[in-house]
């Protein structure tokens, strides 16, 4: 409904929910679809650089400005400008942005000529902008102007019905990339694991997990195993925080000083084994035979570990 209009739109959602894809749909379903869609990540640029990127600059405006530079607003004239992470923009730049949205006018950095553009602005954020405005971190007048309509994207954990559909889409794409003749699908256990996981990284994380699982599974076997945390390892190094003095006078440390070794080695291993057993049981819905198989243990060995640590196999 809002796509055909030239009004500003805000897209709110957690990381990985598909905010950029929503912007692309808004643009290509609008009358501006034949013109350019320009994207800017406001959090990726310092304030001075972001200002010159958005509004452009005149030759000699600052050191290194050898010639006139057209900003993103000029390049987006007649099209759509997507401002991602808009909450990171300074209040001073927010004021300049408000003027462009309100009147379609701005000046290049270091210039005094007023330029006019016809640009539809779409902003995106993963924070509560109204609360931020109440605390003084975002201009209320800009928020009012941007929020002609607000599209809030739900996280994947509240869209369970979409998981299998998206997973199959990503799996087919990975199958083509691997040049395999077909995708054998997901096993029932594999589908249960994906439904049980909470997906903090949302659709982006789902894509990574599924693609990783597909390439690690033989092409004629259905996908059952997923590595949700590729960094999980008992040998993962521990980050040691440096004191301010160490930071100012960096000295290369021996490897033995970088890793924090446990005082009680056996106790550390027992704690890790118990954690793995509990997580595996939960991931397999407390089905003991499936859990044992996933851990590479016989059923008798698995039962022995449960008894050793006094772990209940009931959910």
N, C-alpha and C positions, 0 to 999 in steps of 0.2 A: 504493500500500500504506500509506503513512504518512498520507495525507490524512484518513482517517476518525478517526484518533487525536487526542487533545488534547495530545499531547506537543510540546515545543519542537523546532524544526527550524532548521538553519542552511543558508543557500544561499550558495555561494561561486562567484564567477565574475568575469571581466573586465567592464569597463564595456560596456554594450550587448549583453550576452548574453541578456537577458530575465529577470533575477532577479525583477522586479516582476510580470511575467506569471506566473511560477512560483508566487509567493505567492498571486495571485488564484485559480489553479487549486487550490492546497491548500485555500484557504478555501471555495470553492464546491463542492468535492467532499467537504467535511466535514459533520458534523451541525450545524455552526454557520452554514451558508450563509444562513439566513434572518436572522441577526443581522449586526451591522455589522463591516466590515473597516476598521480605522483604520490610517493610514500616517504614519510620522514619519521624516524624514531627519535623522539625528543630527548629520551634518556641517554642516547648514545653520543650526544654532542654537548660540549660546554656552552654556557649561555652566549658568549660572544660569537662563537662559531655558528650556533643555531640561529642567531639573529641574522647573520650575513647569509646563511643558507636559505632562510625563509624569505627574506626581503631583498636579497642581493646587495651589491655595494658598487660604489663609483670608483674609478681609478684614483689612487692616492688616498682612499678613505683610511687606510692604515698601512703599516709596514708590510710589504709583500703584495699589496693590491695594485698590480701593475696595469690592469685594464678592467673595464666594467664587467661585472658579473651578474647575470640574471638569476634571481632567486627562484625558489620553488613555487611561489605564488605566480610569478610571471610565466613559468613553464607550464603551470596547471591552468592557465587562462582558457576558459571554455570547457574545462574538465572538472576533475575531482582531486582534492588534496586530502590525503589521509595523514593525520597527526597521531601517531601511536605514542603511548606512554605520556599523554598530554599533561598528566598530573605533575610531572617532573619539571614543567616549564616555570620559569621564574615569574613573579608577579609583574615585573616590568614588561616582560615579553607578552604576558597575558593581556596587558593593556593595549599593546600594539595589535595583537591578534583580534581583540574585540573591535577595534576600529575597522579592520579589514572586513570582518564579517558583517558589521553594521552598515558600512558605507561603500565597501569595495574599493577602498583607497589606501595607499601607503606610500612611503618614500624609501628609496634604497639607503643603506648605511652610507653616510658621508655625502648624501645628495639632498637637494631641496625641491626637486621636481616631484609633483604628486602624480602617481601612476594609478590607473583604474583597471581593475580586473573583474572577470566574472568567474568565480570559483566556488564550487560547493565544498564545504569543509565537513569532514567526518573525523571525529575524535574517538580515541579508545583509551580505556584505563582499566586497571585491575584493582582499584581502590574505591572506597566509598567517597565519591566526590562531594556530595552534599555535606557529609561530616567534615571533610577537609575544608570546605568553604566556611563552615561554622567556626572552625579553629583558626581561620585567617590564612590558610595555606593555599586557597584558590579563590579567585575573584567571583563573588556571587553573581555579578552582572554578566560575566562571561559564561558562567554555568547556565544562567537563564537563557542566554542567546544560543548556546550550543544545544540545549536540550529541547529543541522543537519536538523531537521524539527520541526516546531512549530504548535501546534494544539490550536487554540483559540476557546473556548466554548462560544457561545452567551448566554446572560442572558435570562431568561424565558419571560421577557416582549417583547422580539423580536422573540419569538417562540410561538405566540398565538395559532397556529394550534396544538401544542403539549399538551396544557393544559388539554383538555378534555380526551385525551388518557391517559396521566399520572395520572390524577385524578381518572379515572375509575380503573386503575391498583392498586393504593393505596387503593381505597375504597374496592375493592374485597379482598385485603390482610387483611384489618381491619375486614371485614365481617367474614372471616375465623377465625380470632383471637377471635372474639366475639362468635364464634360457631353458627352463624345465618344460616338458610337454604338458604337464597338468599339475593341479594342486589337489592333494588327497584329502583336504578338509581338516576340521578339528575333531578330535575325539570328544566324547561326552564329558570325560574328565577334564579335558582342556577347556571346554566351554564353561564348566563349573568353576574352574580356577579363575578365569577372566571375570566371571560374574561376582565372585567373592572378593576380588581385589578392590581397593578403594580408589585407585588411579589419581594420586595427587597431582600428576602432570597432565591429566586429562587426555584429550585426543592425541596430542603430540607424543605423550608417553606411550599410549596404546600402539601407535604406529611403530615406535622403536622396539617395543617388546615383541610385537607380532612378527615384524621383519626379522628380528634376531632369532626368534624361535623357528621360523620357516627355513632359514638357511642352515640351521643346526640340525634340522630333522631330515632324514632320508626322504627323497622325493615321493616314494611309493608308500610312505607311512603317514597316518594322520597326526597332526601336531597335538601333543599332550603336555609337553614340558615347557615352562616359561621361566626365564630368569628376570625377575622383576627388578632386582637391584644388581646391576653388573659389577658394582664395586664391592659387594659383600665378599669378604675373604678373611680367614683367620690370620693371614699374613699382611693385612693392610697396615701400612705405616700410620702412626699416630702423629698428628700435628702438634708440635711443641711450640707454645707461644714464646716469642722473644721479649725480653725486657727492653725498654726504651734505649738503654745503653748498648745492648747487643745490636739493636736495629741501626743505631748510628755508627757502630763500629763492627760491621759484619765480619765474622771470622768463620771460615769453613769448618764445620764440625765433623768429627769422625762419625761414621755411620752408627756406631754403638751409642752415641749420644743423641742421635736424631730419633731413634725408636725408643719408646717407653716400654721396657720389658717388665712383665709382671713379677712381683716378689714371690708369689706362690704359683709356680708353673702348673702343677697338677690341678690346683683349684681353679685356675684360669681355664684349663682345658675342659674340666667338668662343667663349669658354668656355660661354656660355649656349646658343648654337646647337648646340654639340657635345653638351651635356647633353640638350637636347630630342631630337636625332637618336637618341642611344643609348636614351633612355627610350621613344621611339616605336617603335623597332625591337623592343625587348623586349616592349612591350605587344602588338605585332602578330605575335609569334612569328617575327620576322626575315623576314617576308614583305615584300619590297621594294615591290611594287606597291601592296599594301594600306597600307603605311606612307606611301608618297608621296601616295596619295589622301587619307589622314587628315590629312596636313600641308598639303594644298592645293597640292602641287607636281606637276609633270609627272614622269614616270619619269626622263627625261634630267636634269632639274634635281636630282632626288633623288640620282641616281648621281654628279652633279658634286659635291654636298655631301659624300658619303661619301669621294670621292677627295681632296677638299680637306682633310678632317680625318684621313684615313688610318684610317677606321672600317671594321672588318670587318663584312660583312652576314651572317655566319654565327654562329649561336648557340653 
